[in-house]
Structures are given as structure tokens and as C-alpha cells.
Amino acid sequence: MTLKVSGVVSLSFSRRGNALALQIEQWVRQVNATLAEQNRRALGMIPRGSRA
């Protein structure tokens, strides 16, 4: 499996590292979702207290 971060860094993992790579991908997705929500709030697109 190959994990690409921002198209700049590419890390190759052995079979034993696949679970770690999947966990990292989940963390990255969660961070991206959180940042996107914060950006929308900063732009006034989502009222405070509501969840996207």
C-alpha cells in the first residue's frame, strides 16, 4: 500500500504496516473534515452550535 500526503510525500508500507496506514488515512480524513468545518464557521456559513 502507498500513502500519499498532499501529493508530496509518498510512503510505502509492508503488509504488516497496512493497518497503520489505514489508521493514518482515517486520522487525515477526520482532521480534514474538522478543518473544513472550522473554515465554514469562520466564513459564517454554519451557525455556531450546529454540526455539519
Jmol script that loads the backbone (N, CA, C; Angstrom):
load data "model"
ATOM      1  N   MET A   1       0.845  -1.180   0.000  1.00  0.00           N
ATOM      2  CA  MET A   1       0.000   0.000   0.000  1.00  0.00           C
ATOM      3  C   MET A   1       0.887   1.238   0.000  1.00  0.00           C
ATOM      4  N   THR A   2       0.460   2.252  -0.689  1.00  0.00           N
ATOM      5  CA  THR A   2       1.179   3.521  -0.729  1.00  0.00           C
ATOM      6  C   THR A   2       0.279   4.610  -0.182  1.00  0.00           C
ATOM      7  N   LEU A   3       0.828   5.415   0.713  1.00  0.00           N
ATOM      8  CA  LEU A   3       0.097   6.524   1.300  1.00  0.00           C
ATOM      9  C   LEU A   3       0.697   7.807   0.777  1.00  0.00           C
ATOM     10  N   LYS A   4      -0.131   8.647   0.173  1.00  0.00           N
ATOM     11  CA  LYS A   4       0.345   9.927  -0.335  1.00  0.00           C
ATOM     12  C   LYS A   4      -0.240  11.035   0.516  1.00  0.00           C
ATOM     13  N   VAL A   5       0.610  11.917   0.980  1.00  0.00           N
ATOM     14  CA  VAL A   5       0.195  13.044   1.803  1.00  0.00           C
ATOM     15  C   VAL A   5       0.398  14.306   0.992  1.00  0.00           C
ATOM     16  N   SER A   6      -0.698  14.967   0.648  1.00  0.00           N
ATOM     17  CA  SER A   6      -0.667  16.199  -0.138  1.00  0.00           C
ATOM     18  C   SER A   6       0.080  16.030  -1.457  1.00  0.00           C
ATOM     19  N   GLY A   7       0.175  14.815  -1.964  1.00  0.00           N
ATOM     20  CA  GLY A   7       0.836  14.577  -3.239  1.00  0.00           C
ATOM     21  C   GLY A   7       2.330  14.844  -3.206  1.00  0.00           C
ATOM     22  N   VAL A   8       2.892  15.094  -2.034  1.00  0.00           N
ATOM     23  CA  VAL A   8       4.297  15.442  -1.932  1.00  0.00           C
ATOM     24  C   VAL A   8       5.106  14.289  -1.358  1.00  0.00           C
ATOM     25  N   VAL A   9       4.607  13.708  -0.293  1.00  0.00           N
ATOM     26  CA  VAL A   9       5.320  12.636   0.393  1.00  0.00           C
ATOM     27  C   VAL A   9       4.637  11.324   0.069  1.00  0.00           C
ATOM     28  N   SER A  10       5.402  10.320  -0.261  1.00  0.00           N
ATOM     29  CA  SER A  10       4.854   9.006  -0.549  1.00  0.00           C
ATOM     30  C   SER A  10       5.581   7.983   0.309  1.00  0.00           C
ATOM     31  N   LEU A  11       4.812   7.250   1.117  1.00  0.00           N
ATOM     32  CA  LEU A  11       5.391   6.254   1.995  1.00  0.00           C
ATOM     33  C   LEU A  11       4.873   4.881   1.594  1.00  0.00           C
ATOM     34  N   SER A  12       5.759   3.949   1.413  1.00  0.00           N
ATOM     35  CA  SER A  12       5.346   2.591   1.094  1.00  0.00           C
ATOM     36  C   SER A  12       5.403   1.747   2.357  1.00  0.00           C
ATOM     37  N   PHE A  13       4.361   0.977   2.581  1.00  0.00           N
ATOM     38  CA  PHE A  13       4.274   0.144   3.762  1.00  0.00           C
ATOM     39  C   PHE A  13       4.265  -1.328   3.381  1.00  0.00           C
ATOM     40  N   SER A  14       4.847  -2.153   4.233  1.00  0.00           N
ATOM     41  CA  SER A  14       4.769  -3.591   4.055  1.00  0.00           C
ATOM     42  C   SER A  14       3.368  -4.039   4.441  1.00  0.00           C
ATOM     43  N   ARG A  15       3.080  -5.311   4.245  1.00  0.00           N
ATOM     44  CA  ARG A  15       1.771  -5.831   4.623  1.00  0.00           C
ATOM     45  C   ARG A  15       1.491  -5.597   6.101  1.00  0.00           C
ATOM     46  N   ARG A  16       2.509  -5.722   6.918  1.00  0.00           N
ATOM     47  CA  ARG A  16       2.337  -5.532   8.360  1.00  0.00           C
ATOM     48  C   ARG A  16       1.989  -4.093   8.682  1.00  0.00           C
ATOM     49  N   GLY A  17       2.357  -3.154   7.826  1.00  0.00           N
ATOM     50  CA  GLY A  17       2.093  -1.749   8.079  1.00  0.00           C
ATOM     51  C   GLY A  17       0.780  -1.250   7.519  1.00  0.00           C
ATOM     52  N   ASN A  18       0.033  -2.112   6.832  1.00  0.00           N
ATOM     53  CA  ASN A  18      -1.222  -1.674   6.213  1.00  0.00           C
ATOM     54  C   ASN A  18      -2.225  -1.156   7.230  1.00  0.00           C
ATOM     55  N   ALA A  19      -2.332  -1.820   8.387  1.00  0.00           N
ATOM     56  CA  ALA A  19      -3.282  -1.368   9.405  1.00  0.00           C
ATOM     57  C   ALA A  19      -2.915   0.033   9.881  1.00  0.00           C
ATOM     58  N   LEU A  20      -1.633   0.285  10.063  1.00  0.00           N
ATOM     59  CA  LEU A  20      -1.188   1.613  10.470  1.00  0.00           C
ATOM     60  C   LEU A  20      -1.511   2.645   9.387  1.00  0.00           C
ATOM     61  N   ALA A  21      -1.266   2.285   8.142  1.00  0.00           N
ATOM     62  CA  ALA A  21      -1.553   3.207   7.036  1.00  0.00           C
ATOM     63  C   ALA A  21      -3.038   3.544   6.979  1.00  0.00           C
ATOM     64  N   LEU A  22      -3.894   2.550   7.190  1.00  0.00           N
ATOM     65  CA  LEU A  22      -5.336   2.800   7.178  1.00  0.00           C
ATOM     66  C   LEU A  22      -5.736   3.708   8.331  1.00  0.00           C
ATOM     67  N   GLN A  23      -5.116   3.506   9.500  1.00  0.00           N
ATOM     68  CA  GLN A  23      -5.416   4.366  10.652  1.00  0.00           C
ATOM     69  C   GLN A  23      -4.998   5.807  10.366  1.00  0.00           C
ATOM     70  N   ILE A  24      -3.833   5.978   9.762  1.00  0.00           N
ATOM     71  CA  ILE A  24      -3.353   7.322   9.412  1.00  0.00           C
ATOM     72  C   ILE A  24      -4.322   7.979   8.437  1.00  0.00           C
ATOM     73  N   GLU A  25      -4.776   7.225   7.445  1.00  0.00           N
ATOM     74  CA  GLU A  25      -5.724   7.782   6.473  1.00  0.00           C
ATOM     75  C   GLU A  25      -7.010   8.224   7.162  1.00  0.00           C
ATOM     76  N   GLN A  26      -7.483   7.453   8.144  1.00  0.00           N
ATOM     77  CA  GLN A  26      -8.689   7.842   8.877  1.00  0.00           C
ATOM     78  C   GLN A  26      -8.444   9.123   9.668  1.00  0.00           C
ATOM     79  N   TRP A  27      -7.292   9.221  10.295  1.00  0.00           N
ATOM     80  CA  TRP A  27      -6.959  10.434  11.046  1.00  0.00           C
ATOM     81  C   TRP A  27      -6.908  11.646  10.125  1.00  0.00           C
ATOM     82  N   VAL A  28      -6.291  11.467   8.954  1.00  0.00           N
ATOM     83  CA  VAL A  28      -6.182  12.580   7.998  1.00  0.00           C
ATOM     84  C   VAL A  28      -7.569  13.023   7.546  1.00  0.00           C
ATOM     85  N   ARG A  29      -8.453  12.060   7.260  1.00  0.00           N
ATOM     86  CA  ARG A  29      -9.821  12.412   6.857  1.00  0.00           C
ATOM     87  C   ARG A  29     -10.533  13.177   7.965  1.00  0.00           C
ATOM     88  N   GLN A  30     -10.357  12.737   9.216  1.00  0.00           N
ATOM     89  CA  GLN A  30     -11.014  13.415  10.335  1.00  0.00           C
ATOM     90  C   GLN A  30     -10.477  14.831  10.506  1.00  0.00           C
ATOM     91  N   VAL A  31      -9.157  14.990  10.403  1.00  0.00           N
ATOM     92  CA  VAL A  31      -8.563  16.320  10.527  1.00  0.00           C
ATOM     93  C   VAL A  31      -9.061  17.219   9.404  1.00  0.00           C
ATOM     94  N   ASN A  32      -9.107  16.698   8.179  1.00  0.00           N
ATOM     95  CA  ASN A  32      -9.587  17.490   7.050  1.00  0.00           C
ATOM     96  C   ASN A  32     -11.041  17.907   7.248  1.00  0.00           C
ATOM     97  N   ALA A  33     -11.880  16.999   7.757  1.00  0.00           N
ATOM     98  CA  ALA A  33     -13.285  17.324   7.991  1.00  0.00           C
ATOM     99  C   ALA A  33     -13.408  18.401   9.067  1.00  0.00           C
ATOM    100  N   THR A  34     -12.602  18.282  10.112  1.00  0.00           N
ATOM    101  CA  THR A  34     -12.630  19.272  11.187  1.00  0.00           C
ATOM    102  C   THR A  34     -12.195  20.638  10.677  1.00  0.00           C
ATOM    103  N   LEU A  35     -11.126  20.658   9.907  1.00  0.00           N
ATOM    104  CA  LEU A  35     -10.641  21.934   9.367  1.00  0.00           C
ATOM    105  C   LEU A  35     -11.655  22.552   8.412  1.00  0.00           C
ATOM    106  N   ALA A  36     -12.296  21.728   7.601  1.00  0.00           N
ATOM    107  CA  ALA A  36     -13.302  22.237   6.670  1.00  0.00           C
ATOM    108  C   ALA A  36     -14.465  22.854   7.435  1.00  0.00           C
ATOM    109  N   GLU A  37     -14.891  22.199   8.520  1.00  0.00           N
ATOM    110  CA  GLU A  37     -15.990  22.745   9.330  1.00  0.00           C
ATOM    111  C   GLU A  37     -15.572  24.061   9.971  1.00  0.00           C
ATOM    112  N   GLN A  38     -14.358  24.123  10.483  1.00  0.00           N
ATOM    113  CA  GLN A  38     -13.873  25.370  11.093  1.00  0.00           C
ATOM    114  C   GLN A  38     -13.799  26.490  10.062  1.00  0.00           C
ATOM    115  N   ASN A  39     -13.380  26.150   8.843  1.00  0.00           N
ATOM    116  CA  ASN A  39     -13.319  27.161   7.777  1.00  0.00           C
ATOM    117  C   ASN A  39     -14.704  27.674   7.433  1.00  0.00           C
ATOM    118  N   ARG A  40     -15.690  26.769   7.340  1.00  0.00           N
ATOM    119  CA  ARG A  40     -17.059  27.193   7.038  1.00  0.00           C
ATOM    120  C   ARG A  40     -17.592  28.099   8.139  1.00  0.00           C
ATOM    121  N   ARG A  41     -17.305  27.739   9.396  1.00  0.00           N
ATOM    122  CA  ARG A  41     -17.756  28.582  10.510  1.00  0.00           C
ATOM    123  C   ARG A  41     -17.090  29.942  10.459  1.00  0.00           C
ATOM    124  N   ALA A  42     -15.795  29.949  10.150  1.00  0.00           N
ATOM    125  CA  ALA A  42     -15.067  31.224  10.087  1.00  0.00           C
ATOM    126  C   ALA A  42     -15.645  32.110   8.989  1.00  0.00           C
ATOM    127  N   LEU A  43     -16.173  31.496   7.944  1.00  0.00           N
ATOM    128  CA  LEU A  43     -16.767  32.252   6.847  1.00  0.00           C
ATOM    129  C   LEU A  43     -18.243  32.554   7.098  1.00  0.00           C
ATOM    130  N   GLY A  44     -18.743  32.111   8.246  1.00  0.00           N
ATOM    131  CA  GLY A  44     -20.136  32.396   8.596  1.00  0.00           C
ATOM    132  C   GLY A  44     -21.143  31.543   7.880  1.00  0.00           C
ATOM    133  N   MET A  45     -20.729  30.380   7.383  1.00  0.00           N
ATOM    134  CA  MET A  45     -21.637  29.526   6.619  1.00  0.00           C
ATOM    135  C   MET A  45     -22.408  28.556   7.503  1.00  0.00           C
ATOM    136  N   ILE A  46     -21.943  28.311   8.721  1.00  0.00           N
ATOM    137  CA  ILE A  46     -22.613  27.401   9.645  1.00  0.00           C
ATOM    138  C   ILE A  46     -22.775  28.127  10.973  1.00  0.00           C
ATOM    139  N   PRO A  47     -24.000  28.206  11.488  1.00  0.00           N
ATOM    140  CA  PRO A  47     -24.176  28.844  12.798  1.00  0.00           C
ATOM    141  C   PRO A  47     -23.467  28.037  13.882  1.00  0.00           C
ATOM    142  N   ARG A  48     -22.916  28.721  14.867  1.00  0.00           N
ATOM    143  CA  ARG A  48     -22.251  28.034  15.976  1.00  0.00           C
ATOM    144  C   ARG A  48     -23.245  27.128  16.690  1.00  0.00           C
ATOM    145  N   GLY A  49     -22.755  25.990  17.133  1.00  0.00           N
ATOM    146  CA  GLY A  49     -23.598  25.046  17.867  1.00  0.00           C
ATOM    147  C   GLY A  49     -24.213  23.985  16.994  1.00  0.00           C
ATOM    148  N   SER A  50     -24.245  24.179  15.691  1.00  0.00           N
ATOM    149  CA  SER A  50     -24.767  23.149  14.804  1.00  0.00           C
ATOM    150  C   SER A  50     -23.606  22.337  14.253  1.00  0.00           C
ATOM    151  N   ARG A  51     -23.904  21.112  13.857  1.00  0.00           N
ATOM    152  CA  ARG A  51     -22.850  20.243  13.307  1.00  0.00           C
ATOM    153  C   ARG A  51     -23.127  19.995  11.846  1.00  0.00           C
ATOM    154  N   ALA A  52     -22.051  19.948  11.066  1.00  0.00           N
ATOM    155  CA  ALA A  52     -22.192  19.692   9.625  1.00  0.00           C
ATOM    156  C   ALA A  52     -22.253  18.223   9.375  1.00  0.00           C
TER     157      ALA A  52
END
end "model"
wireframe off; spacefill off
backbone 0.3
color backbone group
